Amino acid sequence: MSLFLFKRIATLIGTLIGASIIVFLVLEILPGNAAQMLMGPDASPDAVAALATKLGLDQPAWTRYWHWIGGLLTGNLGDSYAYSSPVIDLILERLALTVPLAVMAMALTVVIALLVGVTAAARHNKLGDVGLMGMAQVGIAIPNFWFAILLILVFSVQLQWFSAGGFEGWGEGIFAGLKSLLLPALSLAVVQAAILARITRSAVLEVMREDFVRTARAKGVSQRMVLWTHVLRNAMIPVITVMGMQFSELLAGTIVVENVFYLPGLGRLIFQAISNRDLIVVRNCVMLLAAMVVIVNFVVDVLYAVIDPRIKASDV
């Protein structure tokens, strides 16, 4: 197990280094000048040059890269050009909303997908299977932002059960905070749940053809126990693979949904930073999202070994 973890950790570190280089280079080749953007089009060249020097934009690219990496390792991410405040404070403040939103959306995705997928597999080629998979196909075709607007129209405008936007804050209580995030989380979860439900159904149907399933049924184990205990666990490898990718997509999807619901999260911060050409905020936020994706994939690899020890043995 130690060798397995060592290989996965080495891959994790190498991927993070590669991602940091790509993120830095991509933002370096973008057209425009951050100092000019902050000073305005009417600023004098001397004023723009002075601000560029103050921000360190006149230094060579490789010097700025090493300073950035050193800041990432020490927690000193610099100050925002537009907000004139530490980037780390801005990110931590917005993560307090974005992470619960993504986790809530992922929980809804898993619950809906497993219920629909296993139920459809248990009624294979019957009316229930056709109906559920038809609904899943419709869910796949629905854009997140369109479904978010639909939820606002139904539950906020017509029924007035939820606020149409904004976030009351965790200071108002956990229930109030979760209520503010329920519609955004549901709009993020519907498409991912539809995809995961189809994957779950296919994986469960494949496992149901195995000999050990017939043996369990021959011993008198109920169909529900066979499905949810024996079959589902052995079908979880492809399901967990998709779940890992979907959590990454949910993090990226918050950029659109947070703007639809006017939520002060990380996605909205990235959108505002791009509009202001606040490259230091964009760079650190994008690197944070990339790191989350890599770490999620690392956790998925470890879960593979926990669920199926044969994977760990073959890798070692």
C-alpha positions in Angstrom: 0.0 0.0 0.0 2.9 2.4 0.8 4.3 1.9 -2.8 0.9 2.5 -4.3 0.5 5.7 -2.3 4.0 6.9 -3.2 3.3 6.5 -6.9 0.0 8.3 -6.6 1.6 11.2 -4.6 4.4 11.5 -7.0 1.9 11.8 -9.9 -0.1 14.3 -7.9 3.0 16.6 -7.3 4.1 16.3 -11.0 0.6 17.1 -12.2 0.4 20.2 -10.0 3.8 21.4 -11.2 2.7 21.0 -14.8 -0.6 22.7 -14.2 1.1 25.7 -12.6 3.4 26.1 -15.6 0.5 26.0 -18.0 -1.7 28.4 -16.0 1.2 30.9 -15.7 2.1 30.7 -19.4 -1.4 31.0 -20.7 -2.1 34.1 -18.7 1.3 35.6 -19.7 0.5 35.4 -23.4 -2.9 37.1 -23.0 -3.0 40.5 -24.9 -3.3 43.7 -22.9 -1.6 45.3 -19.9 -2.9 45.0 -16.4 -1.4 48.3 -15.4 -3.0 50.1 -18.3 -6.3 48.5 -17.5 -6.2 49.7 -13.9 -5.0 53.2 -14.8 -7.5 53.7 -17.6 -7.0 54.5 -21.3 -6.3 58.2 -20.6 -3.3 57.5 -18.2 0.1 58.8 -19.1 2.8 56.2 -20.1 4.9 57.3 -17.1 2.1 56.5 -14.7 1.4 53.2 -16.3 5.1 52.3 -16.2 5.3 53.3 -12.5 2.3 51.1 -11.7 3.8 48.2 -13.7 7.0 48.5 -11.7 5.1 48.6 -8.4 3.1 45.5 -9.4 6.3 43.7 -10.5 5.1 43.4 -14.1 8.4 44.7 -15.4 10.3 41.7 -14.1 11.1 38.7 -16.4 8.5 36.0 -16.7 10.6 33.3 -15.0 11.2 35.6 -12.0 7.5 36.3 -11.6 6.8 32.5 -11.9 9.2 31.6 -9.1 7.9 34.4 -6.9 4.4 33.1 -7.5 5.3 29.5 -6.7 7.1 30.7 -3.5 4.0 32.6 -2.6 1.8 29.5 -3.2 4.0 27.4 -0.9 4.0 30.0 1.9 0.4 31.2 1.6 1.5 34.7 0.4 -0.5 35.1 -2.9 0.1 38.8 -3.2 -2.5 41.7 -3.3 -5.3 42.0 -5.8 -4.8 44.8 -8.4 -8.5 45.7 -8.3 -9.5 45.1 -4.7 -6.2 46.2 -3.1 -6.5 43.4 -0.5 -4.6 40.1 0.0 -5.7 37.5 -2.6 -5.7 34.7 0.0 -8.3 36.6 2.0 -10.5 37.0 -1.1 -10.2 33.4 -2.0 -10.9 32.1 1.6 -14.0 34.3 1.9 -15.4 33.0 -1.4 -14.5 29.4 -0.7 -16.8 29.5 2.3 -19.7 29.6 -0.2 -18.3 27.7 -3.3 -17.1 24.6 -1.5 -20.5 24.0 0.3 -22.3 24.7 -2.9 -20.2 22.1 -4.9 -20.4 19.5 -2.1 -24.2 20.0 -1.8 -24.6 19.7 -5.6 -22.4 16.6 -5.6 -24.5 15.0 -2.7 -27.7 15.7 -4.7 -26.1 14.2 -7.8 -25.1 11.0 -6.1 -28.4 10.5 -4.3 -30.5 11.1 -7.4 -28.2 9.2 -9.7 -27.9 6.0 -7.5 -31.7 5.9 -6.9 -32.5 6.4 -10.5 -29.8 4.1 -11.9 -30.3 1.2 -9.6 -34.1 1.4 -9.9 -33.9 1.5 -13.7 -31.5 -1.5 -13.7 -33.9 -3.5 -11.4 -36.7 -2.9 -14.0 -34.6 -3.5 -17.0 -36.5 -3.2 -20.3 -39.7 -2.4 -18.4 -41.8 0.7 -18.4 -40.0 2.1 -15.3 -36.6 1.6 -16.9 -37.7 3.4 -20.2 -39.3 6.2 -18.3 -36.4 6.9 -16.0 -33.8 6.7 -18.8 -36.0 9.0 -20.9 -36.0 11.5 -18.1 -32.2 11.1 -17.7 -31.8 11.8 -21.4 -33.8 15.0 -21.1 -31.7 16.0 -18.1 -28.5 15.6 -20.1 -29.8 18.0 -22.7 -30.7 20.8 -20.3 -28.1 23.5 -19.9 -27.3 24.5 -16.3 -28.0 28.2 -16.7 -31.4 27.5 -18.4 -32.4 25.2 -15.6 -31.3 27.7 -13.0 -33.5 30.4 -14.6 -36.4 27.9 -14.7 -36.0 27.2 -11.0 -36.0 30.9 -10.2 -39.2 31.4 -12.2 -41.0 28.5 -10.6 -39.8 28.5 -7.0 -38.9 32.2 -6.5 -41.2 34.2 -8.7 -44.3 31.9 -8.8 -44.2 30.0 -5.5 -42.0 32.4 -3.6 -40.5 29.6 -1.6 -36.9 30.7 -2.1 -35.0 33.9 -2.8 -34.2 34.6 -6.4 -30.6 35.4 -5.7 -28.0 36.4 -3.1 -26.7 34.7 -0.1 -27.8 35.5 3.5 -24.5 34.3 4.9 -23.7 31.5 7.4 -24.1 34.0 10.2 -27.8 33.8 9.8 -27.7 30.0 10.6 -26.9 26.8 8.7 -30.5 26.3 7.6 -30.7 29.8 6.1 -27.4 29.3 4.3 -28.3 25.8 2.9 -31.7 27.2 1.8 -30.0 29.9 -0.2 -27.8 27.3 -1.9 -30.5 24.7 -2.6 -31.7 26.0 -5.9 -28.1 26.7 -7.2 -27.0 23.2 -6.1 -30.0 21.6 -7.8 -29.4 23.5 -11.0 -25.8 22.2 -11.0 -26.8 18.6 -10.0 -29.5 17.9 -12.6 -27.3 17.4 -15.6 -24.6 15.5 -13.7 -27.2 13.3 -12.0 -28.7 12.4 -15.4 -25.2 11.4 -16.7 -24.3 9.4 -13.6 -27.7 7.7 -13.5 -27.0 6.2 -17.0 -23.5 5.1 -16.0 -24.9 3.5 -12.8 -27.6 1.6 -14.7 -25.1 0.2 -17.2 -22.6 -0.8 -14.5 -25.3 -2.4 -12.3 -26.7 -4.4 -15.3 -23.2 -5.7 -16.1 -22.6 -6.8 -12.6 -26.0 -8.4 -12.3 -24.9 -11.0 -15.0 -22.1 -12.3 -12.8 -22.2 -15.7 -11.2 -22.0 -14.5 -7.6 -25.3 -12.6 -8.1 -27.0 -15.8 -9.2 -25.5 -17.6 -6.2 -26.8 -14.9 -3.8 -30.2 -15.2 -5.2 -30.1 -19.0 -5.0 -29.3 -18.7 -1.3 -32.6 -16.8 -0.8 -31.1 -13.2 -0.5 -33.8 -10.7 -1.4 -33.4 -8.7 -4.6 -33.2 -5.4 -2.8 -30.3 -6.7 -0.6 -28.5 -8.2 -3.7 -28.8 -4.9 -5.6 -27.8 -2.4 -2.8 -25.3 -4.6 -1.0 -23.6 -7.0 -3.5 -24.2 -5.5 -6.9 -23.8 -1.8 -6.2 -20.4 -2.1 -4.5 -19.0 -4.1 -7.4 -20.4 -1.6 -9.8 -18.9 1.4 -8.1 -15.5 1.5 -10.0 -16.9 3.2 -13.2 -19.4 5.2 -11.1 -16.6 6.6 -8.9 -14.6 7.5 -11.9 -17.4 9.6 -13.3 -18.1 11.1 -9.9 -14.5 12.3 -9.7 -14.8 14.0 -13.1 -18.2 15.4 -12.2 -17.0 17.1 -9.0 -14.4 18.9 -11.1 -17.1 20.0 -13.5 -19.3 21.2 -10.7 -16.5 23.4 -9.4 -16.1 24.9 -12.9 -19.9 25.2 -13.3 -20.1 27.4 -10.3 -18.8 30.3 -12.4 -22.0 30.4 -14.4 -24.5 29.5 -11.7 -23.1 31.9 -9.1 -23.5 34.7 -11.6 -27.1 33.6 -12.4 -28.0 33.5 -8.7 -25.7 36.5 -7.8 -23.8 34.5 -5.2 -20.5 35.9 -3.9 -18.5 32.8 -4.4 -15.3 31.8 -6.1 -16.9 31.6 -9.6 -18.2 35.1 -9.4 -14.8 36.3 -8.1 -13.1 34.8 -11.2 -15.7 36.4 -13.5 -15.1 39.8 -11.9 -11.3 39.4 -11.9 -11.4 38.5 -15.6 -13.5 41.6 -16.3 -11.0 43.8 -14.3 -8.0 42.0 -15.8 -6.9 41.3 -12.3 -4.4 38.6 -13.4 -3.1 37.8 -10.0 -6.5 36.8 -8.8 -7.3 34.9 -12.0 -4.0 33.0 -11.8 -4.4 31.9 -8.2 -8.1 31.0 -8.6 -7.5 29.0 -11.7 -4.6 27.2 -10.0 -6.8 26.5 -7.0 -9.5 24.9 -9.2 -6.8 22.9 -11.0 -5.4 21.7 -7.7 -8.9 20.7 -6.5 -9.3 18.7 -9.7 -6.0 16.9 -9.3 -6.6 16.2 -5.6 -10.1 14.8 -6.4 -8.5 12.5 -8.9 -6.0 11.4 -6.3 -8.7 10.6 -3.9 -10.6 8.6 -6.5 -7.5 6.5 -7.2 -7.2 5.7 -3.5 -10.9 4.8 -3.4 -10.3 2.4 -6.2 -7.8 0.5 -4.1 -10.2 0.5 -1.1 -13.1 -0.8 -3.1 -11.1 -3.3 -5.2 -7.8 -4.4 -3.7 -6.9 -6.1 -7.0 -6.2 -2.6 -8.5 -3.7 -1.8 -5.8 -2.0 -5.2 -6.2 -1.7 -4.9 -10.0 -0.3 -1.4 -9.7 2.3 -2.3 -7.1 
